[in-house]
């Protein structure tokens, strides 16, 4: 299980500080929600946690079963779903599953057939991803995250493009497959993070302007 520690972490793009002085511990197997208005920096923070964009100041540390791991190796321990991360759309569903699970182990007892059934994608096994609806793609992104045997799952706007049935399906994923994992969820929709025991607002870590 993964523990995450940020100490006085900050991120700047050119002359703009996206967040600053962020000190936070995400305990192993806990669930953290990062909230804030659109464009406030939620995605920037989750990209930093994913190791996709290093912090400008401060430190971001990871501990797997109390052992410190580096930012360069953390990708081995996580999966991420986000609107800005595209699926390889030339692949068929089966081809994509085979490709993804070359790099990640599947959770115990889950064959590709079981995954496809869980994602409500039966009958689409050989269809190219570029022919999937937006909702089908989102279910696929979430399925790849939850069906991978990793201790850290990062979700940015996890119910985007999902109807109410899809939202209920996502909440069921959290309950069934989110146990004993560390989850970080970026959202401004309370439905998406109702299972989170810890919540921060990224706007609390903005530099305050003098009037």
C-alpha positions as CSV (number, residue, x, y, z in Angstrom):
1,X,0.0,0.0,0.0
2,X,1.2,3.5,-0.9
3,X,1.6,6.5,1.4
4,X,2.1,9.9,-0.1
5,X,3.7,12.9,1.6
6,X,3.9,16.4,0.3
7,X,6.0,19.0,2.2
8,X,5.6,22.6,1.3
9,X,4.9,21.5,-2.3
10,X,4.4,24.1,-4.9
11,X,3.9,24.2,-8.7
12,X,4.5,27.2,-11.0
13,X,4.0,27.7,-14.7
14,X,6.1,30.6,-15.9
15,X,5.1,33.4,-13.4
16,X,1.9,31.9,-12.1
17,X,1.8,29.8,-8.9
18,X,-0.8,27.1,-9.3
19,X,-0.5,26.0,-5.7
20,X,2.0,26.7,-2.9
21,X,2.9,25.7,0.6
22,X,0.9,22.4,0.4
23,X,1.9,20.0,3.2
24,X,-0.2,16.8,3.3
25,X,0.0,13.2,4.1
26,X,-2.2,10.7,2.3
27,X,-2.1,7.5,4.5
28,X,-1.9,4.1,2.9
29,X,-5.3,2.7,1.8
30,X,-7.0,6.0,2.4
31,X,-9.1,8.0,0.0
32,X,-8.4,11.7,-0.7
33,X,-10.6,14.1,-2.7
34,X,-9.0,17.2,-4.4
35,X,-11.7,19.7,-5.0
36,X,-11.9,23.2,-6.5
37,X,-13.4,25.2,-9.3
38,X,-12.6,24.5,-13.0
39,X,-9.1,25.6,-13.8
40,X,-8.1,25.9,-10.2
41,X,-5.2,23.4,-10.4
42,X,-6.7,20.1,-9.4
43,X,-5.3,18.3,-12.5
44,X,-1.9,19.9,-12.0
45,X,-1.7,18.5,-8.5
46,X,-2.8,15.0,-9.6
47,X,-0.3,15.1,-12.4
48,X,2.4,15.9,-9.9
49,X,1.3,13.0,-7.7
50,X,1.4,10.7,-10.8
51,X,5.0,11.7,-11.5
52,X,4.0,13.4,-14.8
53,X,4.9,16.9,-13.8
54,X,7.4,17.4,-10.9
55,X,6.7,20.1,-8.2
56,X,8.6,23.4,-8.5
57,X,9.3,23.7,-4.8
58,X,9.1,21.5,-1.8
59,X,9.0,17.7,-1.9
60,X,6.7,14.8,-2.9
61,X,7.5,11.4,-1.4
62,X,6.1,8.0,-1.8
63,X,6.3,5.0,0.6
64,X,5.3,1.5,-0.4
65,X,4.9,-0.7,2.7
66,X,7.1,1.8,4.6
67,X,9.8,1.7,2.0
68,X,10.6,4.9,0.1
69,X,10.3,4.7,-3.6
70,X,11.4,7.3,-6.2
71,X,9.3,9.5,-8.4
72,X,10.9,7.7,-11.4
73,X,9.6,4.3,-10.3
74,X,6.2,5.3,-8.9
75,X,4.5,4.6,-12.2
76,X,4.9,0.9,-11.5
77,X,2.6,1.3,-8.5
78,X,-0.2,3.3,-10.0
79,X,-2.9,3.7,-12.6
80,X,-4.5,6.9,-13.7
81,X,-7.7,7.9,-15.5
82,X,-8.0,11.5,-16.7
83,X,-9.8,13.4,-19.6
84,X,-6.4,14.6,-21.0
85,X,-5.0,11.0,-21.2
86,X,-6.2,9.4,-24.5
87,X,-6.7,5.8,-25.2
88,X,-4.8,4.3,-28.3
89,X,-7.9,4.4,-30.5
90,X,-6.5,2.3,-33.3
91,X,-6.5,-0.7,-31.0
92,X,-9.5,-3.0,-30.6
93,X,-10.8,-3.6,-27.1
94,X,-9.0,-7.0,-26.8
95,X,-5.8,-5.6,-28.3
96,X,-5.8,-2.7,-25.7
97,X,-6.4,-5.1,-22.8
98,X,-3.5,-7.3,-24.0
99,X,-1.3,-4.2,-24.4
100,X,-2.1,-2.7,-21.0
101,X,-1.7,-5.9,-19.1
102,X,1.8,-6.4,-20.5
103,X,2.8,-3.7,-18.0
104,X,0.3,-4.3,-15.2
105,X,-0.8,-7.5,-13.4
106,X,-4.6,-8.0,-13.4
107,X,-6.4,-8.4,-10.1
108,X,-6.8,-12.0,-9.0
109,X,-9.4,-14.0,-10.8
110,X,-10.0,-11.5,-13.6
111,X,-9.7,-12.7,-17.1
112,X,-10.2,-10.4,-20.1
113,X,-13.7,-11.9,-20.5
114,X,-14.5,-11.0,-16.9
115,X,-13.3,-7.5,-17.4
116,X,-15.3,-7.0,-20.5
117,X,-18.4,-8.2,-18.8
118,X,-17.8,-5.9,-15.8
119,X,-17.3,-2.9,-18.1
120,X,-20.6,-3.7,-20.0
121,X,-18.6,-4.0,-23.2
122,X,-19.7,-7.5,-24.3
123,X,-20.0,-7.7,-28.1
124,X,-17.4,-5.0,-28.7
125,X,-14.3,-7.1,-28.2
126,X,-13.0,-6.6,-31.7
127,X,-14.3,-3.1,-32.3
128,X,-11.7,-0.3,-32.6
129,X,-11.7,2.1,-29.7
130,X,-12.3,5.0,-32.0
131,X,-15.8,3.6,-32.7
132,X,-16.6,3.6,-28.9
133,X,-19.0,6.2,-27.5
134,X,-17.6,8.6,-24.9
135,X,-19.3,6.7,-22.2
136,X,-17.8,3.4,-23.3
137,X,-14.3,4.9,-23.4
138,X,-14.8,6.3,-19.9
139,X,-15.9,2.9,-18.5
140,X,-12.8,1.4,-20.2
141,X,-10.5,3.9,-18.6
142,X,-11.9,3.2,-15.2
143,X,-11.8,-0.5,-15.7
144,X,-8.1,-0.4,-16.7
145,X,-7.5,1.4,-13.4
146,X,-9.5,-0.8,-11.1
147,X,-8.7,-4.1,-12.7
148,X,-4.9,-3.6,-12.4
149,X,-3.2,-4.9,-9.4
150,X,-1.7,-1.6,-8.1
151,X,-1.8,0.0,-4.7
152,X,-2.5,3.6,-6.0
153,X,-5.3,4.7,-8.2
154,X,-5.6,8.3,-9.4
155,X,-8.9,9.6,-10.9
156,X,-9.5,13.0,-12.5
157,X,-13.2,13.7,-13.2
158,X,-14.0,10.0,-13.1
159,X,-17.7,10.2,-14.1
160,X,-17.2,12.6,-17.1
161,X,-19.3,11.3,-20.0
162,X,-21.1,8.8,-17.8
163,X,-24.9,8.8,-17.4
164,X,-26.6,8.0,-14.0
165,X,-26.3,4.3,-14.6
166,X,-22.6,4.8,-15.3
167,X,-22.2,6.9,-12.2
168,X,-23.8,4.1,-10.1
169,X,-21.4,1.6,-11.8
170,X,-18.4,3.8,-10.9
171,X,-19.5,4.0,-7.2
172,X,-19.8,0.2,-7.2
173,X,-16.3,-0.1,-8.5
174,X,-15.1,2.1,-5.6
175,X,-16.8,-0.2,-3.1
176,X,-15.7,-3.5,-4.7
177,X,-12.2,-2.7,-5.9
178,X,-11.1,0.3,-4.0
179,X,-10.5,-1.5,-0.7
180,X,-6.9,-1.6,0.6
181,X,-5.8,0.8,-2.0
182,X,-4.8,4.5,-1.9
183,X,-7.3,6.6,-4.0
184,X,-6.9,10.2,-5.0
185,X,-9.9,11.7,-6.8
186,X,-10.0,15.2,-8.5
187,X,-13.5,16.5,-8.7
188,X,-15.9,19.3,-8.1
189,X,-18.9,16.8,-8.2
190,X,-19.7,15.5,-4.7
191,X,-21.0,12.3,-6.1
192,X,-17.6,11.3,-7.3
193,X,-15.8,11.6,-4.0
194,X,-18.6,10.6,-1.5
195,X,-16.4,7.7,-0.3
196,X,-13.4,9.9,0.6
197,X,-12.6,10.4,4.2
198,X,-10.2,13.3,3.4
199,X,-10.9,16.3,1.3
200,X,-8.8,19.3,0.4
201,X,-9.7,22.4,-1.7
202,X,-6.8,23.3,-4.0
203,X,-7.8,26.9,-3.8
204,X,-6.8,27.0,-0.2
205,X,-3.2,26.8,-1.5
206,X,-3.3,29.7,-3.8
207,X,-1.3,32.8,-3.1
208,X,-3.7,35.5,-1.8
209,X,-3.6,38.7,-3.6
210,X,-3.4,42.0,-1.7
211,X,-6.4,44.3,-2.2
